[in-house]
Amino acid sequence: MQQDPQRVFLNRSRPYVTYVLIGINVAVFLVELVLQYVLGWPYGQTILTLGAKENLLITSGQYWRLLTACFLHANFMHIVSNLIGLYFWGPHAEVLFGRARYLLVYLASGLFGSLLSYAASEPLSVSVGASGAIFGIFGALLYFRTRHKQVFDQVFGMQVVVFIGLNLLNGFLSTGIDNLGHIGGLVGGFCVSYVVGLYRERPTWKRVLACIGLVVLAAALFLIGYVRAMRFLLTGPI
């Protein structure tokens, strides 16, 4: 029995995954505050100790930083802006993809954001923030538009596209923003959404091939970042 391609299946339970992700981000930020304002650690030491994305440390074998950086934030306004986006848009994606797929999209988007930043940013760059993962949520919503354009337009209209455009533009015009992480998260979120499918969508051979392609892409981005960092270590800045 085949699924009706026009029918939208929804996970109607409460968006607990979104709430848990918000809680983890808040808890980690509280740890940051304790280390800085109670124990007196400098900001740089704090975020590096907790797992910021630092290209040379990743190259040295601390690969977990590609993911842990997605749960760290630079300051109060940084975390507030990110968690507002997660709170308002995350539940939509959780309803459309279901808990497990939504969580996978979120984490993989954050990882792809870090990987693109690792591959293309300066070797000494340091970055933190959930922005890549949150852009991945928008990538997931754009994937939903490819499957159900009419429903997307009725529910979201141009809000998603405008939000993406304004935030990417702000990233290009502002300093101190890792826009590579945003772009990587957005593209990663769209591609991973295609691989996992919407809630109750069944796997197909095309999704399996896409999954293999994503793994190859992730490996290629990591290799590029690794080679650039090693070249910097061996020859210094050019």
VOTI-666707 format. One record per residue: residue number from 1; x, y, z of N, C-alpha, C in turn. Coordinates in steps of 0.1 Angstrom, whole numbers. Layout:
VOTI-666707
+------+-------+--------+-------+--------+---------+-------+-------+--------+-------+
: logu : neast : nnorth :   nup : caeast : canorth :  caup : ceast : cnorth :   cup :
+------+-------+--------+-------+--------+---------+-------+-------+--------+-------+
:  NUM :     X :      Y :     Z :      X :       Y :     Z :     X :      Y :     Z :
...
+------+-------+--------+-------+--------+---------+-------+-------+--------+-------+
END
This chain:
VOTI-666707
+------+-------+--------+-------+--------+---------+-------+-------+--------+-------+
: logu : neast : nnorth :   nup : caeast : canorth :  caup : ceast : cnorth :   cup :
+------+-------+--------+-------+--------+---------+-------+-------+--------+-------+
:    1 :     9 :    -12 :     0 :      0 :       0 :     0 :     9 :     12 :     0 :
:    2 :     8 :     21 :   -10 :     16 :      33 :   -11 :    10 :     44 :    -4 :
:    3 :    19 :     53 :     0 :     14 :      65 :     7 :     9 :     75 :    -3 :
:    4 :    -1 :     83 :     1 :     -6 :      94 :    -7 :     4 :    105 :    -7 :
:    5 :    11 :    109 :   -18 :     21 :     119 :   -18 :    16 :    133 :   -15 :
:    6 :     3 :    135 :   -15 :     -3 :     148 :   -12 :    -6 :    149 :     3 :
:    7 :    -7 :    138 :    10 :    -11 :     139 :    24 :     1 :    142 :    33 :
:    8 :    -1 :    151 :    43 :      9 :     156 :    52 :     7 :    148 :    65 :
:    9 :    16 :    140 :    69 :     15 :     133 :    82 :    22 :    142 :    92 :
:   10 :    16 :    143 :   104 :     21 :     152 :   115 :    23 :    144 :   127 :
:   11 :    34 :    148 :   134 :     36 :     143 :   148 :    30 :    152 :   157 :
:   12 :    18 :    149 :   163 :     10 :     158 :   170 :    13 :    159 :   185 :
:   13 :    24 :    152 :   190 :     28 :     152 :   204 :    35 :    166 :   206 :
:   14 :    36 :    169 :   219 :     43 :     181 :   223 :    57 :    181 :   218 :
:   15 :    63 :    193 :   214 :     77 :     193 :   209 :    87 :    192 :   220 :
:   16 :    88 :    180 :   226 :     97 :     178 :   237 :   112 :    179 :   233 :
:   17 :   115 :    175 :   221 :    129 :     176 :   217 :   134 :    190 :   216 :
:   18 :   125 :    199 :   211 :    129 :     213 :   211 :   131 :    218 :   225 :
:   19 :   122 :    215 :   234 :    124 :     219 :   248 :   136 :    214 :   254 :
:   20 :   140 :    201 :   252 :    152 :     196 :   257 :   164 :    203 :   251 :
:   21 :   164 :    206 :   238 :    175 :     213 :   232 :   177 :    227 :   238 :
:   22 :   166 :    233 :   240 :    167 :     246 :   247 :   173 :    245 :   261 :
:   23 :   168 :    235 :   268 :    173 :     233 :   282 :   188 :    230 :   282 :
:   24 :   193 :    222 :   272 :    207 :     219 :   272 :   215 :    231 :   269 :
:   25 :   211 :    239 :   259 :    218 :     252 :   256 :   218 :    261 :   268 :
:   26 :   207 :    262 :   275 :    207 :     271 :   287 :   216 :    266 :   298 :
:   27 :   216 :    252 :   300 :    224 :     246 :   310 :   239 :    249 :   307 :
:   28 :   243 :    247 :   295 :    257 :     249 :   291 :   261 :    264 :   293 :
:   29 :   252 :    273 :   289 :    255 :     287 :   291 :   256 :    291 :   306 :
:   30 :   248 :    284 :   314 :    250 :     287 :   329 :   264 :    282 :   334 :
:   31 :   268 :    271 :   328 :    282 :     266 :   331 :   292 :    276 :   327 :
:   32 :   290 :    282 :   315 :    299 :     293 :   310 :   300 :    304 :   320 :
:   33 :   288 :    309 :   325 :    287 :     320 :   334 :   294 :    317 :   347 :
:   34 :   292 :    305 :   352 :    299 :     301 :   365 :   314 :    301 :   363 :
:   35 :   319 :    295 :   352 :    333 :     295 :   350 :   339 :    309 :   349 :
:   36 :   332 :    318 :   342 :    337 :     331 :   340 :   335 :    341 :   352 :
:   37 :   323 :    341 :   358 :    320 :     351 :   368 :   321 :    346 :   383 :
:   38 :   322 :    333 :   384 :    324 :     328 :   398 :   339 :    323 :   400 :
:   39 :   344 :    316 :   390 :    357 :     310 :   391 :   368 :    320 :   384 :
:   40 :   363 :    330 :   377 :    372 :     340 :   371 :   379 :    336 :   359 :
:   41 :   374 :    326 :   352 :    381 :     322 :   340 :   379 :    332 :   329 :
:   42 :   390 :    335 :   321 :    388 :     344 :   309 :   378 :    337 :   299 :
:   43 :   372 :    346 :   291 :    362 :     341 :   281 :   368 :    330 :   272 :
:   44 :   380 :    334 :   266 :    386 :     324 :   257 :   389 :    311 :   263 :
:   45 :   394 :    311 :   275 :    397 :     298 :   282 :   384 :    290 :   284 :
:   46 :   373 :    297 :   287 :    361 :     291 :   290 :   355 :    283 :   278 :
:   47 :   354 :    290 :   267 :    348 :     284 :   255 :   357 :    273 :   249 :
:   48 :   370 :    275 :   250 :    379 :     265 :   245 :   378 :    252 :   254 :
:   49 :   377 :    254 :   267 :    377 :     243 :   276 :   364 :    235 :   274 :
:   50 :   353 :    242 :   271 :    340 :     236 :   270 :   337 :    230 :   256 :
:   51 :   346 :    233 :   246 :    345 :     227 :   233 :   342 :    236 :   221 :
:   52 :   347 :    248 :   221 :    345 :     257 :   210 :   351 :    251 :   197 :
:   53 :   346 :    255 :   185 :    353 :     251 :   173 :   365 :    259 :   170 :
:   54 :   377 :    253 :   172 :    390 :     259 :   170 :   397 :    250 :   160 :
:   55 :   400 :    255 :   149 :    404 :     246 :   137 :   417 :    238 :   141 :
:   56 :   426 :    244 :   147 :    439 :     237 :   149 :   437 :    226 :   160 :
:   57 :   429 :    229 :   170 :    426 :     218 :   180 :   418 :    207 :   174 :
:   58 :   409 :    210 :   164 :    402 :     199 :   157 :   412 :    191 :   149 :
:   59 :   421 :    197 :   143 :    431 :     190 :   135 :   440 :    181 :   143 :
:   60 :   442 :    186 :   156 :    451 :     178 :   165 :   443 :    165 :   170 :
:   61 :   431 :    164 :   167 :    424 :     152 :   171 :   411 :    154 :   180 :
:   62 :   408 :    167 :   183 :    397 :     170 :   192 :   384 :    172 :   183 :
:   63 :   380 :    161 :   176 :    370 :     162 :   166 :   356 :    165 :   172 :
:   64 :   354 :    162 :   185 :    341 :     165 :   191 :   337 :    180 :   191 :
:   65 :   347 :    188 :   189 :    345 :     203 :   189 :   336 :    207 :   177 :
:   66 :   335 :    199 :   167 :    326 :     202 :   156 :   312 :    201 :   160 :
:   67 :   309 :    194 :   170 :    295 :     193 :   175 :   293 :    201 :   188 :
:   68 :   302 :    200 :   197 :    300 :     207 :   210 :   300 :    222 :   209 :
:   69 :   306 :    227 :   198 :    305 :     242 :   196 :   291 :    247 :   194 :
:   70 :   282 :    237 :   189 :    269 :     241 :   186 :   260 :    243 :   199 :
:   71 :   266 :    240 :   210 :    258 :     242 :   223 :   265 :    253 :   232 :
:   72 :   274 :    260 :   226 :    281 :     271 :   233 :   276 :    285 :   227 :
:   73 :   277 :    295 :   236 :    273 :     309 :   231 :   283 :    319 :   236 :
:   74 :   284 :    330 :   228 :    294 :     340 :   232 :   290 :    349 :   243 :
:   75 :   277 :    352 :   244 :    271 :     361 :   254 :   256 :    360 :   255 :
:   76 :   250 :    368 :   263 :    236 :     367 :   266 :   228 :    369 :   254 :
:   77 :   231 :    380 :   246 :    223 :     383 :   234 :   224 :    372 :   224 :
:   78 :   236 :    366 :   223 :    238 :     355 :   213 :   229 :    343 :   216 :
:   79 :   228 :    339 :   229 :    220 :     327 :   232 :   205 :    331 :   231 :
:   80 :   201 :    343 :   235 :    187 :     347 :   235 :   182 :    347 :   220 :
:   81 :   190 :    353 :   211 :    186 :     353 :   197 :   184 :    339 :   191 :
:   82 :   194 :    331 :   194 :    193 :     317 :   189 :   182 :    309 :   195 :
:   83 :   180 :    310 :   208 :    169 :     302 :   214 :   155 :    307 :   211 :
:   84 :   154 :    320 :   208 :    141 :     325 :   203 :   138 :    319 :   189 :
:   85 :   148 :    318 :   181 :    146 :     311 :   168 :   143 :    296 :   169 :
:   86 :   150 :    290 :   179 :    147 :     276 :   181 :   133 :    274 :   187 :
:   87 :   129 :    282 :   196 :    116 :     281 :   203 :   104 :    283 :   193 :
:   88 :   106 :    292 :   184 :     95 :     295 :   175 :    94 :    286 :   162 :
:   89 :   106 :    282 :   158 :    106 :     275 :   145 :   109 :    260 :   147 :
:   90 :   115 :    256 :   158 :    118 :     242 :   161 :   106 :    233 :   161 :
:   91 :    95 :    238 :   169 :     83 :     229 :   170 :    77 :    226 :   156 :
:   92 :    77 :    236 :   147 :     72 :     233 :   133 :    79 :    221 :   127 :
:   93 :    92 :    222 :   127 :    100 :     211 :   121 :    98 :    198 :   129 :
:   94 :    96 :    198 :   142 :     94 :     186 :   150 :    80 :    180 :   146 :
:   95 :    71 :    188 :   144 :     57 :     183 :   140 :    58 :    177 :   126 :
:   96 :    66 :    183 :   117 :     67 :     178 :   103 :    76 :    165 :   102 :
:   97 :    86 :    164 :   110 :     95 :     153 :   108 :    94 :    142 :   119 :
:   98 :    88 :    145 :   130 :     88 :     136 :   141 :   101 :    138 :   150 :
:   99 :   100 :    133 :   162 :    111 :     136 :   171 :   125 :    131 :   167 :
:  100 :   126 :    118 :   163 :    139 :     113 :   160 :   145 :    119 :   148 :
:  101 :   137 :    121 :   137 :    142 :     127 :   125 :   146 :    141 :   127 :
:  102 :   137 :    148 :   134 :    140 :     162 :   137 :   153 :    164 :   145 :
:  103 :   155 :    155 :   155 :    168 :     156 :   163 :   180 :    153 :   154 :
:  104 :   178 :    144 :   145 :    189 :     140 :   136 :   192 :    152 :   127 :
:  105 :   182 :    158 :   121 :    184 :     170 :   113 :   191 :    181 :   120 :
:  106 :   187 :    184 :   133 :    192 :     194 :   141 :   207 :    192 :   143 :
:  107 :   211 :    180 :   148 :    225 :     177 :   151 :   233 :    177 :   138 :
:  108 :   228 :    171 :   128 :    236 :     170 :   115 :   238 :    183 :   109 :
:  109 :   228 :    192 :   110 :    229 :     206 :   105 :   240 :    213 :   112 :
:  110 :   240 :    212 :   126 :    251 :     219 :   133 :   264 :    213 :   129 :
:  111 :   265 :    200 :   127 :    278 :     194 :   123 :   282 :    199 :   109 :
:  112 :   273 :    200 :   100 :    277 :     205 :    87 :   281 :    219 :    87 :
:  113 :   274 :    227 :    95 :    278 :     241 :    97 :   292 :    242 :   102 :
:  114 :   296 :    234 :   112 :    310 :     234 :   117 :   319 :    229 :   107 :
:  115 :   316 :    219 :    99 :    325 :     213 :    89 :   328 :    224 :    78 :
:  116 :   317 :    231 :    73 :    320 :     241 :    63 :   329 :    252 :    68 :
:  117 :   326 :    256 :    81 :    335 :     266 :    87 :   349 :    261 :    89 :
:  118 :   350 :    249 :    93 :    364 :     242 :    94 :   371 :    242 :    81 :
:  119 :   364 :    239 :    70 :    370 :     238 :    57 :   374 :    251 :    51 :
:  120 :   366 :    262 :    54 :    368 :     274 :    46 :   372 :    286 :    55 :
:  121 :   372 :    285 :    68 :    375 :     297 :    76 :   391 :    297 :    78 :
:  122 :   395 :    308 :    84 :    409 :     309 :    87 :   413 :    299 :    98 :
:  123 :   426 :    293 :    97 :    430 :     282 :   105 :   429 :    286 :   120 :
:  124 :   431 :    299 :   124 :    431 :     303 :   138 :   417 :    307 :   143 :
:  125 :   407 :    305 :   134 :    394 :     310 :   138 :   387 :    302 :   149 :
:  126 :   380 :    308 :   158 :    372 :     302 :   168 :   358 :    306 :   167 :
:  127 :   349 :    296 :   168 :    334 :     300 :   167 :   326 :    291 :   176 :
:  128 :   315 :    297 :   181 :    305 :     289 :   189 :   291 :    294 :   185 :
:  129 :   281 :    286 :   189 :    267 :     290 :   186 :   259 :    279 :   180 :
:  130 :   246 :    280 :   183 :    236 :     270 :   177 :   231 :    275 :   164 :
:  131 :   236 :    286 :   158 :    230 :     292 :   146 :   230 :    282 :   135 :
:  132 :   241 :    274 :   133 :    241 :     264 :   122 :   230 :    254 :   123 :
:  133 :   228 :    249 :   135 :    217 :     239 :   137 :   203 :    246 :   135 :
:  134 :   202 :    258 :   139 :    189 :     265 :   137 :   187 :    268 :   122 :
:  135 :   197 :    272 :   115 :    196 :     274 :   101 :   192 :    260 :    94 :
:  136 :   197 :    249 :   100 :    193 :     236 :    95 :   178 :    234 :    96 :
:  137 :   172 :    240 :   107 :    157 :     239 :   108 :   151 :    246 :    96 :
:  138 :   156 :    257 :    92 :    150 :     264 :    80 :   153 :    256 :    68 :
:  139 :   164 :    249 :    67 :    167 :     241 :    55 :   157 :    229 :    55 :
:  140 :   153 :    224 :    67 :    143 :     214 :    67 :   129 :    219 :    63 :
:  141 :   126 :    231 :    67 :    113 :     237 :    63 :   113 :    239 :    47 :
:  142 :   124 :    243 :    42 :    125 :     244 :    27 :   123 :    231 :    20 :
:  143 :   129 :    220 :    26 :    126 :     207 :    21 :   111 :    204 :    21 :
:  144 :   105 :    207 :    32 :     90 :     205 :    32 :    83 :    212 :    21 :
:  145 :    88 :    224 :    18 :     82 :     232 :     7 :    83 :    224 :    -7 :
:  146 :    94 :    217 :    -9 :     95 :     209 :   -21 :    85 :    197 :   -22 :
:  147 :    81 :    193 :   -10 :     71 :     182 :   -10 :    57 :    186 :   -10 :
:  148 :    54 :    198 :    -3 :     40 :     203 :    -1 :    40 :    218 :    -2 :
:  149 :    42 :    223 :   -15 :     44 :     237 :   -17 :    31 :    245 :   -12 :
:  150 :    20 :    240 :   -16 :      7 :     247 :   -13 :     5 :    248 :     2 :
:  151 :     8 :    237 :    10 :      6 :     238 :    24 :    17 :    247 :    30 :
:  152 :    29 :    246 :    25 :     39 :     255 :    30 :    35 :    270 :    28 :
:  153 :    31 :    273 :    16 :     27 :     287 :    13 :    15 :    292 :    22 :
:  154 :     6 :    283 :    25 :     -5 :     286 :    34 :    -1 :    288 :    48 :
:  155 :     8 :    280 :    53 :     12 :     281 :    67 :    23 :    291 :    70 :
:  156 :    33 :    291 :    61 :     45 :     300 :    63 :    46 :    312 :    54 :
:  157 :    40 :    311 :    43 :     41 :     322 :    33 :    56 :    324 :    30 :
:  158 :    60 :    337 :    30 :     73 :     341 :    27 :    82 :    343 :    40 :
:  159 :    76 :    340 :    51 :     83 :     342 :    64 :    97 :    335 :    64 :
:  160 :    97 :    322 :    61 :    109 :     315 :    62 :   120 :    320 :    52 :
:  161 :   116 :    323 :    40 :    126 :     328 :    30 :   131 :    341 :    34 :
:  162 :   122 :    350 :    39 :    127 :     364 :    43 :   136 :    363 :    55 :
:  163 :   133 :    354 :    65 :    141 :     352 :    77 :   155 :    347 :    73 :
:  164 :   155 :    338 :    64 :    168 :     332 :    60 :   176 :    343 :    53 :
:  165 :   170 :    350 :    43 :    177 :     361 :    36 :   182 :    372 :    45 :
:  166 :   174 :    377 :    54 :    179 :     387 :    63 :   190 :    383 :    72 :
:  167 :   189 :    371 :    77 :    200 :     366 :    86 :   213 :    364 :    79 :
:  168 :   212 :    358 :    67 :    224 :     356 :    59 :   230 :    370 :    55 :
:  169 :   222 :    379 :    51 :    227 :     393 :    48 :   234 :    399 :    60 :
:  170 :   228 :    398 :    72 :    234 :     403 :    84 :   247 :    397 :    86 :
:  171 :   248 :    384 :    84 :    261 :     377 :    85 :   272 :    382 :    76 :
:  172 :   268 :    385 :    64 :    278 :     390 :    54 :   282 :    405 :    57 :
:  173 :   273 :    412 :    63 :    276 :     426 :    66 :   282 :    429 :    79 :
:  174 :   281 :    419 :    88 :    286 :     421 :   102 :   299 :    413 :   104 :
:  175 :   307 :    418 :   113 :    320 :     411 :   117 :   317 :    403 :   129 :
:  176 :   325 :    392 :   131 :    323 :     384 :   142 :   313 :    373 :   141 :
:  177 :   307 :    372 :   129 :    296 :     362 :   127 :   301 :    352 :   117 :
:  178 :   300 :    339 :   121 :    305 :     328 :   113 :   294 :    324 :   103 :
:  179 :   293 :    332 :    92 :    283 :     329 :    82 :   285 :    316 :    75 :
:  180 :   297 :    311 :    74 :    300 :     298 :    68 :   292 :    287 :    76 :
:  181 :   291 :    289 :    89 :    284 :     280 :    97 :   269 :    280 :    94 :
:  182 :   264 :    292 :    92 :    250 :     294 :    88 :   247 :    287 :    75 :
:  183 :   255 :    290 :    65 :    253 :     284 :    52 :   254 :    269 :    52 :
:  184 :   264 :    264 :    59 :    266 :     250 :    60 :   254 :    243 :    67 :
:  185 :   249 :    250 :    78 :    237 :     244 :    85 :   225 :    244 :    76 :
:  186 :   223 :    255 :    68 :    211 :     256 :    60 :   211 :    245 :    49 :
:  187 :   223 :    244 :    42 :    224 :     234 :    32 :   223 :    220 :    38 :
:  188 :   230 :    218 :    49 :    230 :     205 :    55 :   216 :    201 :    60 :
:  189 :   209 :    211 :    65 :    195 :     208 :    70 :   186 :    203 :    59 :
:  190 :   187 :    210 :    47 :    179 :     206 :    36 :   183 :    192 :    31 :
:  191 :   196 :    189 :    30 :    200 :     177 :    24 :   197 :    165 :    34 :
:  192 :   200 :    167 :    47 :    197 :     157 :    57 :   182 :    154 :    57 :
:  193 :   174 :    165 :    56 :    159 :     163 :    55 :   155 :    154 :    44 :
:  194 :   161 :    156 :    32 :    158 :     148 :    21 :   162 :    133 :    24 :
:  195 :   173 :    131 :    31 :    177 :     117 :    34 :   167 :    110 :    44 :
:  196 :   164 :    117 :    55 :    155 :     111 :    65 :   140 :    111 :    61 :
:  197 :   136 :    121 :    53 :    122 :     122 :    49 :   114 :    128 :    60 :
:  198 :   102 :    132 :    56 :     92 :     138 :    66 :    86 :    127 :    75 :
:  199 :    79 :    130 :    84 :     72 :     121 :    94 :    65 :    110 :    86 :
:  200 :    68 :     98 :    88 :     62 :      86 :    82 :    66 :     84 :    67 :
:  201 :    74 :     93 :    62 :     79 :      90 :    48 :    88 :     78 :    49 :
:  202 :    87 :     69 :    39 :     95 :      57 :    39 :   108 :     59 :    31 :
:  203 :   118 :     51 :    35 :    131 :      52 :    28 :   130 :     47 :    14 :
:  204 :   138 :     53 :     5 :    139 :      48 :    -9 :   154 :     47 :   -12 :
:  205 :   156 :     41 :   -24 :    170 :      39 :   -28 :   177 :     53 :   -31 :
:  206 :   168 :     62 :   -35 :    174 :      76 :   -38 :   179 :     82 :   -24 :
:  207 :   171 :     80 :   -14 :    175 :      85 :    -1 :   188 :     78 :     4 :
:  208 :   189 :     65 :     2 :    202 :      58 :     5 :   214 :     64 :    -2 :
:  209 :   212 :     66 :   -15 :    223 :      72 :   -23 :   226 :     86 :   -18 :
:  210 :   216 :     93 :   -15 :    218 :     107 :    -9 :   226 :    107 :     4 :
:  211 :   223 :     97 :    12 :    230 :      95 :    25 :   244 :     92 :    23 :
:  212 :   247 :     83 :    13 :    261 :      81 :    10 :   268 :     93 :     5 :
:  213 :   261 :    101 :    -3 :    267 :     113 :    -8 :   270 :    123 :     3 :
:  214 :   261 :    124 :    13 :    263 :     133 :    24 :   275 :    129 :    32 :
:  215 :   277 :    116 :    34 :    289 :     111 :    42 :   301 :    115 :    34 :
:  216 :   301 :    113 :    21 :    313 :     117 :    13 :   316 :    132 :    14 :
:  217 :   305 :    140 :    13 :    307 :     154 :    14 :   312 :    158 :    27 :
:  218 :   307 :    152 :    38 :    312 :     155 :    51 :   327 :    152 :    52 :
:  219 :   331 :    140 :    47 :    345 :     136 :    47 :   354 :    146 :    39 :
:  220 :   349 :    150 :    28 :    356 :     160 :    19 :   358 :    173 :    26 :
:  221 :   348 :    178 :    33 :    349 :     191 :    40 :   359 :    189 :    51 :
:  222 :   359 :    178 :    58 :    368 :     176 :    69 :   382 :    175 :    64 :
:  223 :   384 :    168 :    53 :    398 :     167 :    47 :   403 :    180 :    42 :
:  224 :   395 :    188 :    36 :    399 :     202 :    32 :   404 :    210 :    44 :
:  225 :   395 :    210 :    55 :    399 :     217 :    67 :   412 :    212 :    73 :
:  226 :   413 :    199 :    73 :    425 :     193 :    79 :   438 :    197 :    71 :
:  227 :   437 :    196 :    58 :    449 :     199 :    49 :   452 :    214 :    51 :
:  228 :   442 :    223 :    51 :    445 :     237 :    53 :   452 :    240 :    66 :
:  229 :   447 :    234 :    77 :    452 :     236 :    90 :   467 :    230 :    91 :
:  230 :   469 :    219 :    85 :    482 :     213 :    86 :   492 :    221 :    78 :
:  231 :   488 :    227 :    66 :    496 :     236 :    59 :   500 :    248 :    67 :
:  232 :   490 :    253 :    74 :    493 :     265 :    83 :   503 :    262 :    93 :
:  233 :   502 :    250 :    99 :    511 :     246 :   110 :   525 :    244 :   105 :
:  234 :   526 :    239 :    92 :    539 :     236 :    86 :   546 :    248 :    80 :
:  235 :   538 :    257 :    75 :    544 :     268 :    67 :   541 :    282 :    74 :
:  236 :   531 :    283 :    82 :    527 :     295 :    88 :   518 :    303 :    79 :
:  237 :   513 :    315 :    83 :    504 :     323 :    74 :   512 :    328 :    62 :
:  238 :   504 :    328 :    51 :    510 :     332 :    38 :   506 :    346 :    35 :
+------+-------+--------+-------+--------+---------+-------+-------+--------+-------+
END
